[in-house]
């Protein structure tokens, strides 16, 4: 029996159209999901949209649209990103889904109440609608939220609170012992620091103010706080609250998130799970943010890149490759079309594209289009073994860009190997030529499993060049040009 692997992306706010930041989260998660699938894991890969709260309502009002229609339209665009970019998610959850999400939120609230972890109180504080969270004065820079550049509003409200403080000591232990691992690991210290001043958290807001959300069971005047509603998607999607078998995929093996929402995922969410007595996620992968040409993406700067515009210019595999190779999974990274074109020419056209077309042409000319698996050079086998070891080592440490770099060193090695052996020259015997080409071709064939999670279309094209004729014998056909240069 294969073991399960449950991976999630954050659910995206539908206040604005998707940009490449969301795409970045999706391609990281997709690569991991595909790698685990290739290792025979039973993968459940979840993504979706976060559709309640004041932020969304205000956006719909600005657009002059009915809020449900507005969220339907933007949610559909996020779903369209997943299909456009070959994202292999198992399910797409929406928090306005009354059949698949609502029962989970209601059950969760009920359970928290049962455990005595919900109480009513007054909250007075500064609220940032952009973050959908309260801010401490120390979170602000020059009086404004550093992420949204707006001054938070002073609110004094009657809310239901969640007794987060009951779980802070337990959470400290959890992070010190590595029960939940945060990647990159240095972010664990940030979380431990945050835990030093974690207070109970307001878990509802007055309906008359927020207007758009799920009512607190038993108190129609209050709506469940948008983050409590949203985080529950990780449970509701797999059936919590509506399907007895929901535990099949629980707990999450990895929550992939951006660095701005670490507190919610590393503190609020595990505290909720501790209250419910549910198993905790094994890993939180916290990636950095993308800038564009060195600047933060913003509507004001007019530099927001739409995944739908980008794909008109470059194939989806090229965009996926660029995001996963150029940007370190752990740190902030920069997107620029110049850098994308450099990677295209260098890594893709000259390195991989050239390798495949050269080898297939030579096999056709020199070996009658056939290769034999029993005739592979030890040097190539040993490089392939090193790749295997290093690749999975990087993946296990969530260093996808380094795993890809490792794969590309293998292609560089294969190119150098051919140049060195010169299977076209008069100096090589037919036997040597055949061995060189068998070795390189099987090197390429073997690498498809590492390439597919990052570049599924390209992997498929390369795979279709090989047809098995009998045990260990393959016919090789030249592919269409993988990465044409104009
Ligand atoms: N709705 C919440 C998440 C709830 S999860 C239970 C949210 N949504 S968001 O749409 O604002 O952000 C979704 C994800 O996109 C976050 O992980 C965020 O870090 C990520 N990104 C937003 N801008 C980004 C970049 N510029 N670069 C990379 N990721 C970016 O937060």
Boltz pocket constraint, residues with backbone or C-beta under 6 A from the ligand:
constraints:
  - pocket:
      binder: B
      contacts: [[A, 9], [A, 10], [A, 11], [A, 12], [A, 13], [A, 20], [A, 21], [A, 22], [A, 24], [A, 25], [A, 50], [A, 227], [A, 230], [A, 231], [A, 232], [A, 233], [A, 256], [A, 257], [A, 258], [A, 259], [A, 260], [A, 261], [A, 287], [A, 288], [A, 289], [A, 290], [A, 291], [A, 297]]
      max_distance: 6.0
